[in-house]
Amino acid sequence: MTTPLFLLRCVQLGLSMADLELLSIGLINDMYCESMNDTYSYAVLGDQAAMDAF
């Protein structure tokens, strides 16, 4: 990952330069990956019966 790409990810997450002092590079990468999961449309959601069977 290059510095410009890292900073782009920070901007996409809405992080400020002050936030970067408190967060590690790995945590920011994880936050970006999780933010992409938020917009993913899952085909099937489990219901209570599926959770009970699990």
Backbone as XML, in Angstrom:
<?xml version="1.0"?>
<chain id="A" units="angstrom">
  <residue number="1" name="MET">
    <atom name="N" x="0.849" y="-1.161" z="0.000"/>
    <atom name="CA" x="0.000" y="0.000" z="0.000"/>
    <atom name="C" x="0.902" y="1.234" z="0.000"/>
  </residue>
  <residue number="2" name="THR">
    <atom name="N" x="0.574" y="2.170" z="-0.854"/>
    <atom name="CA" x="1.352" y="3.397" z="-0.933"/>
    <atom name="C" x="0.760" y="4.442" z="0.017"/>
  </residue>
  <residue number="3" name="THR">
    <atom name="N" x="1.537" y="5.453" z="0.297"/>
    <atom name="CA" x="1.070" y="6.540" z="1.166"/>
    <atom name="C" x="-0.156" y="7.239" z="0.595"/>
  </residue>
  <residue number="4" name="PRO">
    <atom name="N" x="-0.170" y="7.582" z="-0.703"/>
    <atom name="CA" x="-1.384" y="8.215" z="-1.235"/>
    <atom name="C" x="-2.625" y="7.336" z="-1.118"/>
  </residue>
  <residue number="5" name="LEU">
    <atom name="N" x="-2.477" y="6.040" z="-1.343"/>
    <atom name="CA" x="-3.615" y="5.131" z="-1.218"/>
    <atom name="C" x="-4.083" y="5.061" z="0.236"/>
  </residue>
  <residue number="6" name="PHE">
    <atom name="N" x="-3.147" y="5.005" z="1.156"/>
    <atom name="CA" x="-3.504" y="4.987" z="2.581"/>
    <atom name="C" x="-4.258" y="6.256" z="2.962"/>
  </residue>
  <residue number="7" name="LEU">
    <atom name="N" x="-3.784" y="7.392" z="2.523"/>
    <atom name="CA" x="-4.453" y="8.653" z="2.849"/>
    <atom name="C" x="-5.826" y="8.741" z="2.179"/>
  </residue>
  <residue number="8" name="LEU">
    <atom name="N" x="-5.960" y="8.178" z="0.989"/>
    <atom name="CA" x="-7.261" y="8.130" z="0.332"/>
    <atom name="C" x="-8.241" y="7.308" z="1.161"/>
  </residue>
  <residue number="9" name="ARG">
    <atom name="N" x="-7.797" y="6.171" z="1.657"/>
    <atom name="CA" x="-8.654" y="5.339" z="2.511"/>
    <atom name="C" x="-9.064" y="6.106" z="3.765"/>
  </residue>
  <residue number="10" name="CYS">
    <atom name="N" x="-8.157" y="6.879" z="4.331"/>
    <atom name="CA" x="-8.467" y="7.678" z="5.520"/>
    <atom name="C" x="-9.534" y="8.719" z="5.207"/>
  </residue>
  <residue number="11" name="VAL">
    <atom name="N" x="-9.421" y="9.356" z="4.058"/>
    <atom name="CA" x="-10.414" y="10.359" z="3.658"/>
    <atom name="C" x="-11.766" y="9.688" z="3.429"/>
  </residue>
  <residue number="12" name="GLN">
    <atom name="N" x="-11.762" y="8.506" z="2.813"/>
    <atom name="CA" x="-13.007" y="7.789" z="2.570"/>
    <atom name="C" x="-13.696" y="7.391" z="3.865"/>
  </residue>
  <residue number="13" name="LEU">
    <atom name="N" x="-12.907" y="7.150" z="4.907"/>
    <atom name="CA" x="-13.469" y="6.812" z="6.211"/>
    <atom name="C" x="-13.848" y="8.049" z="7.017"/>
  </residue>
  <residue number="14" name="GLY">
    <atom name="N" x="-13.427" y="9.214" z="6.552"/>
    <atom name="CA" x="-13.732" y="10.448" z="7.267"/>
    <atom name="C" x="-12.810" y="10.710" z="8.434"/>
  </residue>
  <residue number="15" name="LEU">
    <atom name="N" x="-11.597" y="10.170" z="8.378"/>
    <atom name="CA" x="-10.639" y="10.362" z="9.458"/>
    <atom name="C" x="-9.869" y="11.666" z="9.275"/>
  </residue>
  <residue number="16" name="SER">
    <atom name="N" x="-9.593" y="12.338" z="10.365"/>
    <atom name="CA" x="-8.794" y="13.560" z="10.312"/>
    <atom name="C" x="-7.335" y="13.218" z="10.600"/>
  </residue>
  <residue number="17" name="MET">
    <atom name="N" x="-6.474" y="14.176" z="10.395"/>
    <atom name="CA" x="-5.049" y="13.965" z="10.685"/>
    <atom name="C" x="-4.840" y="13.718" z="12.175"/>
  </residue>
  <residue number="18" name="ALA">
    <atom name="N" x="-5.656" y="14.326" z="13.020"/>
    <atom name="CA" x="-5.558" y="14.098" z="14.467"/>
    <atom name="C" x="-5.938" y="12.650" z="14.798"/>
  </residue>
  <residue number="19" name="ASP">
    <atom name="N" x="-6.900" y="12.097" z="14.060"/>
    <atom name="CA" x="-7.298" y="10.700" z="14.282"/>
    <atom name="C" x="-6.154" y="9.741" z="13.979"/>
  </residue>
  <residue number="20" name="LEU">
    <atom name="N" x="-5.322" y="10.100" z="13.019"/>
    <atom name="CA" x="-4.241" y="9.201" z="12.612"/>
    <atom name="C" x="-3.207" y="9.005" z="13.716"/>
  </residue>
  <residue number="21" name="GLU">
    <atom name="N" x="-3.117" y="9.955" z="14.636"/>
    <atom name="CA" x="-2.182" y="9.803" z="15.763"/>
    <atom name="C" x="-2.659" y="8.739" z="16.740"/>
  </residue>
  <residue number="22" name="LEU">
    <atom name="N" x="-3.957" y="8.466" z="16.744"/>
    <atom name="CA" x="-4.531" y="7.532" z="17.708"/>
    <atom name="C" x="-4.726" y="6.132" z="17.147"/>
  </residue>
  <residue number="23" name="LEU">
    <atom name="N" x="-4.649" y="5.983" z="15.820"/>
    <atom name="CA" x="-4.954" y="4.710" z="15.167"/>
    <atom name="C" x="-3.727" y="4.145" z="14.466"/>
  </residue>
  <residue number="24" name="SER">
    <atom name="N" x="-3.637" y="2.828" z="14.429"/>
    <atom name="CA" x="-2.541" y="2.187" z="13.705"/>
    <atom name="C" x="-2.938" y="1.984" z="12.243"/>
  </residue>
  <residue number="25" name="ILE">
    <atom name="N" x="-1.955" y="1.725" z="11.408"/>
    <atom name="CA" x="-2.213" y="1.476" z="9.994"/>
    <atom name="C" x="-3.097" y="0.235" z="9.835"/>
  </residue>
  <residue number="26" name="GLY">
    <atom name="N" x="-2.805" y="-0.801" z="10.601"/>
    <atom name="CA" x="-3.592" y="-2.022" z="10.520"/>
    <atom name="C" x="-5.039" y="-1.812" z="10.915"/>
  </residue>
  <residue number="27" name="LEU">
    <atom name="N" x="-5.273" y="-1.012" z="11.957"/>
    <atom name="CA" x="-6.639" y="-0.743" z="12.392"/>
    <atom name="C" x="-7.404" y="0.031" z="11.326"/>
  </residue>
  <residue number="28" name="ILE">
    <atom name="N" x="-6.750" y="0.977" z="10.695"/>
    <atom name="CA" x="-7.405" y="1.745" z="9.628"/>
    <atom name="C" x="-7.732" y="0.838" z="8.450"/>
  </residue>
  <residue number="29" name="ASN">
    <atom name="N" x="-6.821" y="-0.064" z="8.097"/>
    <atom name="CA" x="-7.098" y="-1.019" z="7.018"/>
    <atom name="C" x="-8.290" y="-1.904" z="7.371"/>
  </residue>
  <residue number="30" name="ASP">
    <atom name="N" x="-8.353" y="-2.373" z="8.620"/>
    <atom name="CA" x="-9.479" y="-3.190" z="9.063"/>
    <atom name="C" x="-10.777" y="-2.394" z="9.017"/>
  </residue>
  <residue number="31" name="MET">
    <atom name="N" x="-10.732" y="-1.129" z="9.424"/>
    <atom name="CA" x="-11.925" y="-0.283" z="9.392"/>
    <atom name="C" x="-12.418" y="-0.117" z="7.961"/>
  </residue>
  <residue number="32" name="TYR">
    <atom name="N" x="-11.499" y="0.041" z="7.025"/>
    <atom name="CA" x="-11.888" y="0.197" z="5.626"/>
    <atom name="C" x="-12.523" y="-1.089" z="5.100"/>
  </residue>
  <residue number="33" name="CYS">
    <atom name="N" x="-11.923" y="-2.237" z="5.417"/>
    <atom name="CA" x="-12.494" y="-3.520" z="4.967"/>
    <atom name="C" x="-13.889" y="-3.711" z="5.535"/>
  </residue>
  <residue number="34" name="GLU">
    <atom name="N" x="-14.069" y="-3.400" z="6.800"/>
    <atom name="CA" x="-15.389" y="-3.548" z="7.413"/>
    <atom name="C" x="-16.403" y="-2.577" z="6.813"/>
  </residue>
  <residue number="35" name="SER">
    <atom name="N" x="-15.959" y="-1.390" z="6.431"/>
    <atom name="CA" x="-16.891" y="-0.435" z="5.828"/>
    <atom name="C" x="-17.399" y="-0.947" z="4.483"/>
  </residue>
  <residue number="36" name="MET">
    <atom name="N" x="-16.564" y="-1.702" z="3.777"/>
    <atom name="CA" x="-17.004" y="-2.296" z="2.516"/>
    <atom name="C" x="-18.022" y="-3.409" z="2.769"/>
  </residue>
  <residue number="37" name="ASN">
    <atom name="N" x="-17.916" y="-4.108" z="3.897"/>
    <atom name="CA" x="-18.884" y="-5.151" z="4.235"/>
    <atom name="C" x="-20.254" y="-4.557" z="4.532"/>
  </residue>
  <residue number="38" name="ASP">
    <atom name="N" x="-20.296" y="-3.317" z="5.005"/>
    <atom name="CA" x="-21.570" y="-2.683" z="5.339"/>
    <atom name="C" x="-22.456" y="-2.492" z="4.113"/>
  </residue>
  <residue number="39" name="THR">
    <atom name="N" x="-21.865" y="-2.322" z="2.953"/>
    <atom name="CA" x="-22.638" y="-2.069" z="1.742"/>
    <atom name="C" x="-22.908" y="-3.347" z="0.937"/>
  </residue>
  <residue number="40" name="TYR">
    <atom name="N" x="-22.373" y="-4.494" z="1.382"/>
    <atom name="CA" x="-22.568" y="-5.750" z="0.666"/>
    <atom name="C" x="-23.980" y="-6.268" z="0.912"/>
  </residue>
  <residue number="41" name="SER">
    <atom name="N" x="-24.618" y="-6.698" z="-0.144"/>
    <atom name="CA" x="-25.971" y="-7.225" z="-0.039"/>
    <atom name="C" x="-25.902" y="-8.750" z="0.081"/>
  </residue>
  <residue number="42" name="TYR">
    <atom name="N" x="-26.124" y="-9.258" z="1.274"/>
    <atom name="CA" x="-26.077" y="-10.697" z="1.500"/>
    <atom name="C" x="-27.353" y="-11.343" z="0.960"/>
  </residue>
  <residue number="43" name="ALA">
    <atom name="N" x="-27.204" y="-12.497" z="0.342"/>
    <atom name="CA" x="-28.332" y="-13.158" z="-0.306"/>
    <atom name="C" x="-29.332" y="-13.705" z="0.714"/>
  </residue>
  <residue number="44" name="VAL">
    <atom name="N" x="-28.838" y="-14.284" z="1.791"/>
    <atom name="CA" x="-29.716" y="-14.930" z="2.755"/>
    <atom name="C" x="-29.339" y="-14.462" z="4.158"/>
  </residue>
  <residue number="45" name="LEU">
    <atom name="N" x="-30.347" y="-14.097" z="4.923"/>
    <atom name="CA" x="-30.133" y="-13.755" z="6.324"/>
    <atom name="C" x="-30.713" y="-14.873" z="7.183"/>
  </residue>
  <residue number="46" name="GLY">
    <atom name="N" x="-30.004" y="-15.230" z="8.225"/>
    <atom name="CA" x="-30.491" y="-16.269" z="9.119"/>
    <atom name="C" x="-31.657" y="-15.769" z="9.963"/>
  </residue>
  <residue number="47" name="ASP">
    <atom name="N" x="-32.592" y="-16.670" z="10.225"/>
    <atom name="CA" x="-33.693" y="-16.331" z="11.113"/>
    <atom name="C" x="-33.507" y="-17.086" z="12.427"/>
  </residue>
  <residue number="48" name="GLN">
    <atom name="N" x="-34.469" y="-16.999" z="13.316"/>
    <atom name="CA" x="-34.322" y="-17.638" z="14.616"/>
    <atom name="C" x="-34.205" y="-19.144" z="14.502"/>
  </residue>
  <residue number="49" name="ALA">
    <atom name="N" x="-34.926" y="-19.746" z="13.576"/>
    <atom name="CA" x="-34.869" y="-21.196" z="13.401"/>
    <atom name="C" x="-33.467" y="-21.636" z="12.957"/>
  </residue>
  <residue number="50" name="ALA">
    <atom name="N" x="-32.853" y="-20.876" z="12.088"/>
    <atom name="CA" x="-31.500" y="-21.202" z="11.640"/>
    <atom name="C" x="-30.505" y="-21.063" z="12.792"/>
  </residue>
  <residue number="51" name="MET">
    <atom name="N" x="-30.683" y="-20.038" z="13.617"/>
    <atom name="CA" x="-29.789" y="-19.848" z="14.768"/>
    <atom name="C" x="-29.978" y="-20.975" z="15.784"/>
  </residue>
  <residue number="52" name="ASP">
    <atom name="N" x="-31.222" y="-21.416" z="15.984"/>
    <atom name="CA" x="-31.470" y="-22.522" z="16.907"/>
    <atom name="C" x="-30.840" y="-23.805" z="16.395"/>
  </residue>
  <residue number="53" name="ALA">
    <atom name="N" x="-30.893" y="-24.020" z="15.085"/>
    <atom name="CA" x="-30.290" y="-25.224" z="14.488"/>
    <atom name="C" x="-28.777" y="-25.178" z="14.557"/>
  </residue>
  <residue number="54" name="PHE">
    <atom name="N" x="-28.234" y="-23.980" z="14.534"/>
    <atom name="CA" x="-26.784" y="-23.812" z="14.597"/>
    <atom name="C" x="-26.281" y="-24.229" z="15.948"/>
  </residue>
</chain>
